[in-house]
């Protein structure tokens, strides 16, 4: 359900029909081996992510749906022997509740009891029902690390008041755990915790900043493998001796090593490397040789790895800029297969984006992906900005990319930016927008328009801007500080006022976000200076705002403030509120409806012949 905007109804229906081609495409993601011959994964064919399974033993079986709820399943773990834990929220509120699901009867059993609290699963003990998770049920502002083999009534307390910590791994005997404690957005530690109690041991002491992307035990229990950028610009995989703390580099690259999984027999490790916004995948031997098996996949982005119990194959989800995620099974004999039905659905008129770089105000080159519309002649352009800011526009058919493809099919090219502050380009690049430097990233957006106006295939006077979450702030800031550049804009769950945002965001997020944006106690003047709401008089371009009523990150109040201020000034603005969504649109019919209306809005204001 949604509170409607003001677009023409015939336009909306026309664009909903167009949008359905791009959004009504199934995605199969986050696979885990349920047992030796079955993979479980997230399947959104119903319109919202649910749990499904498929047999990959002697030939593939049919996909079997295992849950059928109206709300999305966000997380999925397996013990490798027929038992799963999945997490599901309600109406996009991100307050996951945990459920146990066994292959013996496929009857989900809820194991958490507080609807008002967050429960996020982190690791499941192999061959056991025991799961480690984090919860803010005791104190909304912080997380405890808990574990249970039954439900939350008999949960063990591993760590109390752990802040933004999350469990990453549990030992085979269930007595040790690796906990990633997040200090700031880009700094963390790996802690070794014991079920029997006592103070956790910091395994990753470091000087300066160190980002942690993952941690796991080696099966020999003598080493812990960690993805970190400690002492380097880019993350690498290191092995840490538990007894001595000695570190050995296992895999490093000129880009971030961003994912890994150790085979159950301990002889190999699968790694994913983020090169320019797409994934390279390989399997490395851990016996001291240099043997590497590259996995040949299209240019796209992978999610997590899951090894077969016999270590003969590794599964992962993979999507591209033109196709939704599919489950891929890579065998050590070199055979790579797509699991399930993802590839048989018709492909709409998608385009492969081009990686470009443009020069910005201080001489840096900013990476971006250009989706050039195939419609002949110079075209209007939509500049698209990702959220985060500690994130990156990737080559994957999630988030804004289906919208980018819809828009280009209607004759509007899209330039999707990775402005300063984005991750994926080294530690220094990710800090170029911190606090007082916040508006330098907005200058990068303005420089993108300068690059576009030099192209013969662009209508330089018909350029729009769109972004989600932090990208929504960037959209509003671009309208305020560079008002003459824009003909239209779409803000999706964006921040309009950093002061009210920090006052109202979920208490468990406030410290975490203040480290990035600034603290109300001593950075208020700066926060007010950069907030678009305080510069609303400068906005002249027509604006559409999309928001979820249940957003725990950027509350609806942010959208209401900017819309009310613009209406008071007689500006063109429309608001679309979805009653059953949170921070973004997760349900397929809502995505189709909301982004169809956004496309109609953009075409009306950007195209000379709507």
Secondary structure, DSSP 8 states (H G I E B T S, - for coil): -EE---S-HHHHHHHHHHHHHHHSS--EEEEEEEETTEEEEEE-TTSS-EEEEEE-SSS----EE----SS-EEEEEE-SSSEEEEEE-STT----EEEEEETTT---EE----TTS-EEEEEE-TTSS-EEEEE-SS-TTS-EEEEESS-GGG-EEEESS-TT-EEEEE-TTSSEEEEEEEEETTEEEEEEEETT-S--EES---SS---EEEEEE-TTSSEEEEEE-TTSSS-EEEEEETTT--EEEEE--SSEEEEEEE-TTSSEEEEEEEETTEEEEEEEESSSS--EEEE---SSEEEEEEE-TTSSEEEEEEE-SSS--EEEEEETTS-EEEESSGGGS---S----EEEEEE-TTS-EEEEEEE---SSS-EEEEEEE-S-SS----SSSSTTHHHHHHHHHTTEEEEEEE-TT-SSS-HHHHTTTSGGGHHHHHHHHHHHHHHHTT-TTEEEEEEEEEEETHHHHHHHHHHHHSGGG-SEEEEES--S-HHHHHHHS-HHHHHHHHHHH--HHHHHHHHHHH-GGGGGGG--SEEEEEEETT-SSS-THHHHHHHHHHHHTT--EEEEEETT-SSS--SHHHHHHHHHHHHHHHHHHH-TT-
